[in-house]
Amino acid sequence: MPDRPYPSDLSDGEWTVLEPLLPRPSRLGCPLKWPRRMMAEAFFYLVRSGCAWRMLPRHFPPWQTVHSQLTRRRKDGTLKHLHDRLREHAREKAGRSREASAGVIDSQTARATGAGGPERGFDAGKKTFGRKRHLLVDASGLILLAHIHAASLHDTAGARQMVEMTSSSALPRLELVWADGAYTGPFARWLDQARGWRVGVPFHRQRQAWRPGLEDKPKGFQVIPRRWVVERTFAWLSRSRRLARDYERLPETGIAMIHTAMSRIMLRRLA
């Protein structure tokens, strides 16, 4: 073990919150060779530091073991289930209901690296080749849904993919989704018919009061109500260097990295 813990390591209080949410080890077969806390800290270190798999510090389990465990937990849904449970606890601690009734949706284009893989394209608006990360967050910025697709896909098409890949029983209290103007029109009508979610488009407060012919037209940068929440979530995730660019071969692995980074943020709040 290092003389001093890494910033991504779990404190005793954070491990107390996380341990009951992890699946119990099987009684069949050989006992666990590596402690579950060390394996979780290896996940968090990888996402926070942005290092390559083969460059994990030696006191962690071998990188092959960490990689296989992350892949297994991604495929069986453990990472997402753990993230969703932490979100429910974080909302309760903040005095909110476990399930959100409103959300904010937006996308972020991540520049691709040489890893290759499917779902890659060119975002003509951002002049960037890579993938888009689509997020639906609650009013406090906690992630409700996450999806990764080619950057060449329009925002409404990517958002529709994200919703269609989600069970209709998920987010039972959600009624309102705030978004920018790109999500209006056919997508808004489809979302209302498919899930009963209404799309709202907030504007600048000064723009709402401004009419053509007036001299006090809003100028410069201004924070847009509600929509800044999802932008702040993207800023939170960007502190994890693994998410600074798209290093993953599979989009599903990128989603797992998003859930891991957000779980670490919520653990810090809950401890």
C-alpha positions as CSV (number, residue, x, y, z in Angstrom):
1,M,0.0,0.0,0.0
2,P,1.2,3.6,-0.6
3,D,2.4,5.6,2.4
4,R,-0.3,8.1,1.7
5,P,-3.7,7.3,0.2
6,Y,-4.7,8.5,-3.2
7,P,-7.4,11.2,-3.4
8,S,-9.7,8.7,-5.1
9,D,-9.3,6.1,-2.2
10,L,-12.4,5.5,0.0
11,S,-12.5,6.8,3.5
12,D,-13.9,4.5,6.2
13,G,-17.1,6.4,6.2
14,E,-17.5,6.1,2.4
15,W,-16.8,2.4,2.5
16,T,-19.5,2.0,5.2
17,V,-22.0,3.5,2.8
18,L,-20.8,1.5,-0.2
19,E,-20.3,-2.0,1.3
20,P,-23.9,-2.8,2.0
21,L,-24.8,-2.0,-1.6
22,L,-22.3,-4.4,-3.2
23,P,-23.4,-7.9,-4.1
24,R,-22.5,-10.5,-1.6
25,P,-19.6,-12.8,-2.5
26,S,-20.7,-16.3,-3.6
27,R,-20.2,-19.1,-1.1
28,L,-19.3,-21.4,-3.9
29,G,-15.9,-21.7,-5.4
30,C,-12.6,-20.2,-4.1
31,P,-12.7,-17.3,-1.7
32,L,-12.0,-13.8,-2.9
33,K,-8.3,-13.2,-3.5
34,W,-8.5,-9.4,-3.5
35,P,-10.5,-7.4,-0.9
36,R,-13.6,-5.8,-2.4
37,R,-12.6,-2.4,-1.0
38,M,-9.3,-2.6,-2.9
39,M,-11.1,-3.5,-6.1
40,A,-13.5,-0.6,-5.8
41,E,-10.6,1.8,-5.1
42,A,-8.9,0.5,-8.3
43,F,-12.0,1.4,-10.3
44,F,-12.1,4.9,-8.8
45,Y,-8.4,5.4,-9.3
46,L,-8.6,4.5,-12.9
47,V,-11.4,6.9,-13.7
48,R,-10.1,9.8,-11.6
49,S,-6.5,9.6,-12.8
50,G,-7.2,8.6,-16.4
51,C,-4.3,6.1,-16.5
52,A,-4.1,3.3,-18.9
53,W,-5.2,-0.2,-17.7
54,R,-1.6,-1.5,-17.8
55,M,-0.4,1.5,-15.7
56,L,-2.4,0.7,-12.6
57,P,-0.2,1.0,-9.5
58,R,1.2,-2.4,-8.4
59,H,-0.4,-2.4,-5.0
60,F,-3.8,-2.7,-6.7
61,P,-4.9,-6.1,-8.2
62,P,-3.5,-6.9,-11.6
63,W,-4.9,-4.8,-14.3
64,Q,-6.3,-7.9,-16.1
65,T,-8.3,-8.7,-12.9
66,V,-9.6,-5.2,-12.5
67,H,-10.6,-5.0,-16.2
68,S,-12.4,-8.3,-16.1
69,Q,-14.3,-7.3,-12.9
70,L,-15.3,-4.0,-14.4
71,T,-16.5,-5.7,-17.5
72,R,-18.5,-8.3,-15.5
73,R,-20.1,-5.7,-13.3
74,R,-21.0,-3.6,-16.3
75,K,-22.6,-6.6,-18.1
76,D,-24.6,-7.8,-15.1
77,G,-25.9,-4.3,-14.4
78,T,-24.2,-4.0,-11.0
79,L,-22.6,-0.7,-11.7
80,K,-25.8,1.0,-12.8
81,H,-27.8,-0.6,-10.0
82,L,-25.2,0.7,-7.5
83,H,-25.2,4.1,-9.0
84,D,-29.0,4.3,-8.9
85,R,-29.1,3.3,-5.3
86,L,-26.6,5.9,-4.3
87,R,-28.6,8.5,-6.2
88,E,-31.8,7.6,-4.2
89,H,-29.9,7.9,-0.9
90,A,-28.4,11.2,-2.0
91,R,-31.8,12.6,-2.9
92,E,-33.2,11.5,0.4
93,K,-30.4,13.1,2.3
94,A,-31.1,16.3,0.4
95,G,-34.7,16.2,1.6
96,R,-36.1,15.1,-1.8
97,S,-38.2,12.1,-2.9
98,R,-36.3,9.0,-4.0
99,E,-37.6,9.4,-7.6
100,A,-37.3,12.6,-9.6
101,S,-40.3,14.4,-11.1
102,A,-38.3,16.7,-13.4
103,G,-35.1,16.5,-15.3
104,V,-32.7,18.3,-17.6
105,I,-31.3,16.8,-20.8
106,D,-28.3,17.7,-22.9
107,S,-25.3,16.2,-24.8
108,Q,-21.6,16.7,-24.8
109,T,-19.2,15.8,-27.6
110,A,-16.0,14.0,-26.5
111,R,-13.0,13.9,-28.9
112,A,-12.0,10.4,-30.0
113,T,-8.6,8.8,-29.5
114,G,-6.9,6.0,-31.3
115,A,-8.8,3.3,-29.4
116,G,-11.2,2.7,-32.3
117,G,-14.5,0.9,-31.9
118,P,-18.1,1.4,-33.0
119,E,-20.4,4.5,-32.7
120,R,-17.9,7.2,-33.8
121,G,-18.6,10.1,-36.1
122,F,-18.0,13.7,-36.9
123,D,-19.9,16.5,-35.1
124,A,-20.1,19.2,-37.8
125,G,-21.3,21.8,-35.2
126,K,-18.3,21.3,-32.9
127,K,-15.9,20.3,-35.7
128,T,-15.0,17.3,-33.6
129,F,-14.6,13.6,-34.4
130,G,-15.7,11.3,-31.6
131,R,-18.8,10.4,-29.6
132,K,-21.6,12.3,-27.8
133,R,-22.5,11.7,-24.2
134,H,-26.2,12.2,-23.6
135,L,-27.3,12.8,-20.0
136,L,-30.7,13.2,-18.3
137,V,-30.1,14.6,-14.8
138,D,-32.5,15.6,-12.0
139,A,-32.9,19.1,-10.7
140,S,-29.9,18.8,-8.5
141,G,-27.6,17.4,-11.3
142,L,-27.6,13.7,-10.4
143,I,-27.7,11.4,-13.4
144,L,-30.9,9.7,-14.2
145,L,-30.0,8.3,-17.7
146,A,-26.8,8.1,-19.6
147,H,-26.1,7.1,-23.2
148,I,-23.2,7.3,-25.6
149,H,-23.6,7.4,-29.4
150,A,-21.8,8.7,-32.5
151,A,-21.1,12.4,-32.6
152,S,-22.6,12.6,-36.1
153,L,-26.0,11.6,-34.7
154,H,-28.4,14.5,-34.1
155,D,-29.2,15.3,-30.4
156,T,-32.9,14.4,-30.8
157,A,-32.0,11.0,-32.3
158,G,-29.5,10.3,-29.6
159,A,-32.0,11.3,-26.9
160,R,-34.6,9.0,-28.4
161,Q,-32.2,6.1,-28.3
162,M,-31.5,6.8,-24.7
163,V,-35.2,6.8,-23.8
164,E,-36.0,3.7,-25.9
165,M,-33.2,1.7,-24.2
166,T,-34.8,2.5,-20.8
167,S,-37.6,0.4,-19.3
168,S,-41.0,2.1,-19.4
169,S,-41.2,1.5,-15.6
170,A,-38.1,3.5,-14.9
171,L,-38.4,7.0,-13.6
172,P,-42.1,6.6,-12.7
173,R,-42.6,10.1,-11.3
174,L,-40.9,12.0,-14.1
175,E,-43.2,14.4,-15.8
176,L,-41.1,17.4,-17.1
177,V,-37.9,17.5,-19.0
178,W,-36.1,20.8,-19.5
179,A,-34.0,21.1,-22.7
180,D,-32.8,23.6,-25.3
181,G,-34.7,24.4,-28.5
182,A,-33.2,21.5,-30.4
183,Y,-35.4,19.0,-28.5
184,T,-38.7,20.6,-29.5
185,G,-40.9,19.6,-32.4
186,P,-41.2,16.0,-33.4
187,F,-39.1,14.7,-30.5
188,A,-41.1,16.5,-27.9
189,R,-44.4,15.1,-29.3
190,W,-42.9,11.6,-29.4
191,L,-41.7,11.9,-25.8
192,D,-45.1,13.0,-24.6
193,Q,-46.8,10.1,-26.5
194,A,-44.3,7.4,-25.5
195,R,-43.6,8.3,-21.9
196,G,-45.9,11.2,-21.0
197,W,-42.9,13.5,-20.4
198,R,-43.4,17.1,-21.2
199,V,-40.5,19.1,-22.7
200,G,-40.0,22.6,-21.4
201,V,-37.5,25.1,-22.9
202,P,-36.3,27.8,-20.5
203,F,-34.8,31.0,-21.8
204,H,-32.8,33.9,-20.4
205,R,-34.8,35.9,-17.9
206,Q,-34.1,39.1,-19.7
207,R,-34.9,37.5,-23.1
208,Q,-38.4,36.5,-21.8
209,A,-39.2,40.2,-21.0
210,W,-37.5,41.5,-24.2
211,R,-39.5,42.3,-27.3
212,P,-38.3,43.5,-30.7
213,G,-37.9,47.2,-30.8
214,L,-36.8,47.6,-27.2
215,E,-33.2,48.8,-26.5
216,D,-32.4,46.6,-23.5
217,K,-31.8,43.4,-25.6
218,P,-29.7,41.0,-23.4
219,K,-26.1,40.9,-24.4
220,G,-23.1,38.7,-23.4
221,F,-23.1,35.5,-21.5
222,Q,-25.9,34.7,-19.1
223,V,-26.8,31.6,-17.2
224,I,-30.0,30.0,-18.5
225,P,-32.4,28.8,-15.8
226,R,-32.5,25.0,-15.3
227,R,-30.3,24.2,-18.3
228,W,-27.1,25.1,-16.4
229,V,-27.7,22.1,-14.1
230,V,-26.8,19.5,-16.7
231,E,-23.8,21.7,-17.8
232,R,-22.6,21.6,-14.2
233,T,-22.9,17.8,-14.2
234,F,-20.7,17.6,-17.3
235,A,-18.2,19.8,-15.4
236,W,-18.2,17.4,-12.4
237,L,-17.5,14.5,-14.7
238,S,-14.7,16.3,-16.5
239,R,-12.7,16.3,-13.2
240,S,-12.2,12.6,-13.9
241,R,-9.5,12.5,-16.4
242,R,-10.7,9.2,-17.9
243,L,-13.7,11.2,-19.2
244,A,-11.7,14.1,-20.6
245,R,-11.7,12.3,-23.9
246,D,-13.2,9.1,-25.2
247,Y,-10.6,6.4,-24.5
248,E,-13.0,3.5,-24.6
249,R,-13.4,1.0,-27.4
250,L,-17.0,0.2,-26.5
251,P,-19.7,2.9,-25.7
252,E,-21.0,0.6,-22.9
253,T,-17.6,0.9,-21.2
254,G,-17.8,4.7,-21.4
255,I,-21.2,4.6,-19.7
256,A,-19.7,2.5,-17.0
257,M,-17.0,5.1,-16.5
258,I,-19.7,7.8,-16.2
259,H,-21.6,5.8,-13.5
260,T,-18.3,5.1,-11.7
261,A,-17.3,8.7,-11.6
262,M,-20.7,9.9,-10.5
263,S,-20.9,7.2,-7.8
264,R,-17.7,8.5,-6.4
265,I,-19.1,12.0,-6.2
266,M,-22.2,10.8,-4.4
267,L,-20.2,8.7,-1.9
268,R,-18.4,11.8,-0.9
269,R,-21.7,13.5,-0.2
270,L,-23.2,10.7,1.7
271,A,-20.3,9.9,4.0
